Amino acid sequence: MMNELLSNLYLLHTTPLGRERIRKNLQLTGEDPVAFCRELLSHPACHIFRQGKNWYGEKDRIRITVNAHSHTIITAHRTE
């Protein structure tokens, strides 16, 4: 099941508001939020799991939430 998200990383996208939300939550400056999320999700140490309609990827105290059907990055935030 995990391979489904990884094999479709090229489909990842987000809305303009999603871009700003990810930038703010992760304190990204000048970096493309979608590229950042794609890179984090593709890292071998990233823990990926599906819960309901969403995929979650966790690594380095960052959690990324992706809609499983549309491949839209909903949000990304730091975890404690």
C-alpha positions as a Markdown table, in Angstrom:
| # | Residue | x | y | z |
|---|---|---|---|---|
| 1 | Met | 0.0 | 0.0 | 0.0 |
| 2 | Met | 2.8 | 2.4 | 0.8 |
| 3 | Asn | 4.1 | 2.1 | -2.7 |
| 4 | Glu | 0.9 | 3.6 | -4.0 |
| 5 | Leu | 1.9 | 7.0 | -2.6 |
| 6 | Leu | 5.5 | 6.7 | -3.4 |
| 7 | Ser | 4.9 | 5.7 | -7.0 |
| 8 | Asn | 2.6 | 8.7 | -7.5 |
| 9 | Leu | 4.8 | 11.4 | -5.9 |
| 10 | Tyr | 4.9 | 13.2 | -9.3 |
| 11 | Leu | 1.2 | 13.9 | -8.9 |
| 12 | Leu | 1.6 | 15.8 | -5.6 |
| 13 | His | 0.3 | 19.3 | -5.6 |
| 14 | Thr | -1.4 | 21.8 | -3.4 |
| 15 | Thr | -3.5 | 24.9 | -3.6 |
| 16 | Pro | -2.1 | 28.5 | -3.3 |
| 17 | Leu | -3.4 | 28.6 | 0.2 |
| 18 | Gly | -1.9 | 25.2 | 0.9 |
| 19 | Arg | 1.5 | 26.5 | -0.2 |
| 20 | Glu | 1.3 | 29.4 | 2.2 |
| 21 | Arg | 0.1 | 27.2 | 5.0 |
| 22 | Ile | 3.0 | 24.8 | 4.5 |
| 23 | Arg | 5.5 | 27.6 | 4.2 |
| 24 | Lys | 4.3 | 29.2 | 7.5 |
| 25 | Asn | 4.0 | 25.9 | 9.4 |
| 26 | Leu | 7.4 | 24.7 | 8.4 |
| 27 | Gln | 9.0 | 28.1 | 8.3 |
| 28 | Leu | 10.3 | 27.6 | 4.7 |
| 29 | Thr | 11.8 | 30.5 | 3.0 |
| 30 | Gly | 12.3 | 30.6 | -0.8 |
| 31 | Glu | 11.8 | 26.8 | -1.0 |
| 32 | Asp | 9.1 | 25.2 | -3.1 |
| 33 | Pro | 6.8 | 23.6 | -0.5 |
| 34 | Val | 5.7 | 20.8 | -2.9 |
| 35 | Ala | 9.3 | 19.9 | -3.7 |
| 36 | Phe | 10.2 | 20.0 | 0.0 |
| 37 | Cys | 7.3 | 17.6 | 0.8 |
| 38 | Arg | 8.1 | 15.3 | -2.2 |
| 39 | Glu | 11.7 | 15.1 | -1.0 |
| 40 | Leu | 10.8 | 14.3 | 2.6 |
| 41 | Leu | 8.2 | 11.7 | 1.6 |
| 42 | Ser | 10.7 | 9.9 | -0.7 |
| 43 | His | 13.4 | 9.6 | 2.0 |
| 44 | Pro | 13.9 | 6.0 | 3.1 |
| 45 | Ala | 13.5 | 7.0 | 6.8 |
| 46 | Cys | 10.1 | 8.6 | 6.3 |
| 47 | His | 7.3 | 6.6 | 8.0 |
| 48 | Ile | 4.3 | 6.6 | 5.6 |
| 49 | Phe | 0.9 | 5.3 | 6.6 |
| 50 | Arg | -2.7 | 5.6 | 5.4 |
| 51 | Gln | -5.5 | 6.5 | 7.7 |
| 52 | Gly | -9.0 | 6.8 | 6.1 |
| 53 | Lys | -8.9 | 9.1 | 3.1 |
| 54 | Asn | -5.4 | 10.5 | 3.8 |
| 55 | Trp | -1.8 | 9.5 | 3.6 |
| 56 | Tyr | 0.6 | 10.7 | 6.3 |
| 57 | Gly | 4.4 | 10.9 | 6.1 |
| 58 | Glu | 6.5 | 11.5 | 9.2 |
| 59 | Lys | 10.2 | 12.3 | 9.4 |
| 60 | Asp | 12.3 | 14.6 | 11.5 |
| 61 | Arg | 9.3 | 15.7 | 13.6 |
| 62 | Ile | 7.4 | 16.8 | 10.5 |
| 63 | Arg | 4.0 | 15.4 | 9.5 |
| 64 | Ile | 2.7 | 15.8 | 5.9 |
| 65 | Thr | -1.0 | 15.1 | 5.2 |
| 66 | Val | -1.9 | 14.1 | 1.6 |
| 67 | Asn | -5.4 | 13.3 | 0.3 |
| 68 | Ala | -5.2 | 9.8 | -1.1 |
| 69 | His | -7.5 | 10.3 | -4.0 |
| 70 | Ser | -6.5 | 13.7 | -5.4 |
| 71 | His | -2.8 | 13.6 | -4.2 |
| 72 | Thr | -3.3 | 17.1 | -2.8 |
| 73 | Ile | -1.0 | 18.1 | 0.1 |
| 74 | Ile | -3.5 | 19.3 | 2.7 |
| 75 | Thr | -1.0 | 20.4 | 5.3 |
| 76 | Ala | 2.4 | 19.9 | 6.8 |
| 77 | His | 3.4 | 20.8 | 10.3 |
| 78 | Arg | 6.0 | 20.1 | 13.0 |
| 79 | Thr | 5.1 | 17.6 | 15.6 |
| 80 | Glu | 6.2 | 17.7 | 19.3 |
